[in-house]
Amino acid sequence: RKPTFQMHVARYLQMYNWNAKRTMRVGGYEFRTVFQSMYATNLENFLQIFPAHQFVIFPGLVYTAHRDNFQTNPVLQELRRRLRLGNNVLLPKPLPNLDARANHLAHKSLSQALRPNDIRAMREIFEPENQKLARLLAKCLGEGMSLVGYTGKVNDVNAVQNWLQEYWMF
């Protein structure tokens, strides 16, 4: 039997605590999604190889909210601008069903799926990573990185944090 989400989180937190809270990367493959969700840590690895100006960062919700018109989709517009392409390129085929979802079943809210202590513990793990991401993105804006939908100033960590909270549901 597959573990429930609550069981999965509880097991992850148990392993995290056994590791004296030194690293969020515990448990190997079983908990890979936790480490994959540490965007700042993963982005830092890519930035060791590729310069920041080669990145266009966008919240998935911004793209999917505009799936009905790929001509005006802000993500595709930014990619066209960055690649110096015309407006008639990067136009995927229209989606046959805009409301289609791969995971369409009903889901419990976070407060229904997890115990309050587990939510708090996971936030304690993710919050420093989210702050690290805001600092990293703010710095990279000054190096030419694009953040689709961001209207704040370069190096403004608070504005980037607000952008993350608005579009990424942190």
C-alpha positions in Angstrom: 0.0 0.0 0.0 1.3 3.5 -0.9 1.8 5.8 2.0 -0.5 8.8 2.4 0.9 12.3 1.9 0.8 12.7 5.7 2.7 9.4 6.2 5.3 10.5 3.6 5.8 13.9 5.2 6.1 12.4 8.7 8.7 9.8 7.5 10.7 12.6 5.8 10.6 14.7 9.0 11.7 11.7 11.0 14.7 11.2 8.7 15.5 14.9 8.7 15.5 14.9 12.5 17.7 11.8 12.6 20.2 13.8 10.5 20.2 16.5 13.2 18.5 18.9 10.8 21.8 19.4 8.9 20.5 18.8 5.4 17.2 18.7 3.7 18.5 16.1 1.3 17.8 12.9 3.2 16.3 9.5 2.3 17.6 9.3 -1.3 15.2 8.6 -4.1 12.1 8.3 -1.8 12.3 12.0 -0.9 13.8 13.3 -4.1 10.9 15.7 -4.6 11.8 17.6 -1.4 15.3 18.3 -2.7 14.0 19.0 -6.2 11.7 21.7 -4.6 14.8 23.5 -3.2 14.9 25.9 -6.1 17.7 28.1 -4.9 20.0 25.2 -4.2 19.3 23.7 -7.6 19.6 27.0 -9.4 22.9 27.7 -7.8 24.3 24.5 -9.4 23.1 25.6 -12.9 24.6 29.1 -12.4 28.0 27.6 -11.9 27.9 26.5 -15.5 25.5 29.0 -17.3 25.4 32.8 -16.9 22.3 34.3 -15.3 21.4 36.2 -18.5 20.6 32.9 -20.2 17.7 32.2 -17.7 14.0 33.1 -18.0 12.3 32.2 -14.8 8.5 32.0 -14.7 5.8 30.6 -12.4 3.9 27.7 -14.0 0.7 29.5 -13.1 1.5 32.4 -15.3 2.0 30.1 -18.3 -1.1 28.0 -17.6 -3.3 31.0 -16.9 -2.6 32.1 -20.5 -2.9 28.8 -22.3 -5.9 30.1 -24.2 -3.8 32.5 -26.3 -0.2 31.6 -27.0 0.2 34.9 -28.9 -0.2 36.9 -25.7 1.1 34.4 -23.2 3.6 36.4 -21.1 6.1 33.5 -20.9 6.2 33.0 -24.6 6.3 36.8 -25.2 9.4 37.0 -22.9 11.1 34.0 -24.7 10.4 35.6 -28.1 11.8 39.0 -26.9 14.9 37.4 -25.4 15.6 35.2 -28.5 14.8 38.2 -30.8 12.0 36.2 -32.5 8.9 37.5 -34.2 5.4 37.2 -32.8 4.5 34.3 -35.1 7.0 31.8 -33.6 6.9 29.7 -30.5 3.2 29.1 -31.0 2.3 25.6 -29.8 -0.7 24.0 -31.2 -3.9 25.1 -29.5 -4.9 22.9 -26.6 -8.0 20.8 -27.4 -9.3 21.1 -23.8 -8.1 24.0 -21.7 -9.5 22.6 -18.5 -7.7 19.2 -18.8 -5.6 18.3 -15.8 -3.3 15.3 -15.4 -4.1 15.1 -11.7 -7.8 16.0 -11.8 -8.9 14.2 -8.6 -10.1 16.2 -5.6 -7.3 17.1 -3.1 -7.5 17.9 0.5 -6.2 21.3 1.6 -2.8 21.3 3.3 -4.4 21.8 6.8 -6.6 18.8 6.1 -3.8 16.6 4.8 -1.1 17.3 7.4 -0.9 17.8 11.1 -0.2 21.4 12.2 3.2 20.4 13.7 4.2 18.8 10.3 3.2 21.9 8.4 5.2 24.1 10.8 8.2 21.8 10.5 8.2 21.7 6.7 7.8 25.5 6.7 10.9 25.7 8.9 12.8 23.7 6.3 11.5 25.6 3.2 11.4 29.2 4.5 15.2 29.7 4.6 15.4 28.2 1.1 12.7 30.5 -0.1 14.5 33.5 1.3 17.7 32.3 -0.3 15.9 32.0 -3.6 14.6 35.6 -3.3 18.2 36.9 -2.6 19.6 34.8 -5.5 17.0 35.9 -8.0 17.3 39.6 -7.0 21.1 39.4 -7.5 20.6 37.6 -10.9 18.3 40.2 -12.2 21.3 42.5 -12.2 23.1 40.0 -14.3 20.4 39.8 -17.0 18.1 37.1 -15.7 14.4 37.5 -16.6 11.5 37.0 -14.1 8.3 36.9 -16.0 5.7 39.1 -14.4 8.2 40.8 -12.1 7.9 44.6 -12.0 10.2 45.5 -9.2 13.7 46.8 -9.2 17.0 44.9 -9.7 18.5 43.7 -6.3 15.2 44.4 -4.5 15.0 41.2 -2.4 11.6 42.2 -0.8 10.0 42.8 -4.2 11.3 39.5 -5.5 9.9 37.8 -2.3 6.6 39.4 -2.9 6.6 38.2 -6.6 7.4 34.7 -5.4 4.6 34.8 -2.8 2.1 36.1 -5.3 2.9 33.8 -8.2 4.4 30.7 -6.6 2.0 30.4 -3.6 4.8 30.2 -1.0 
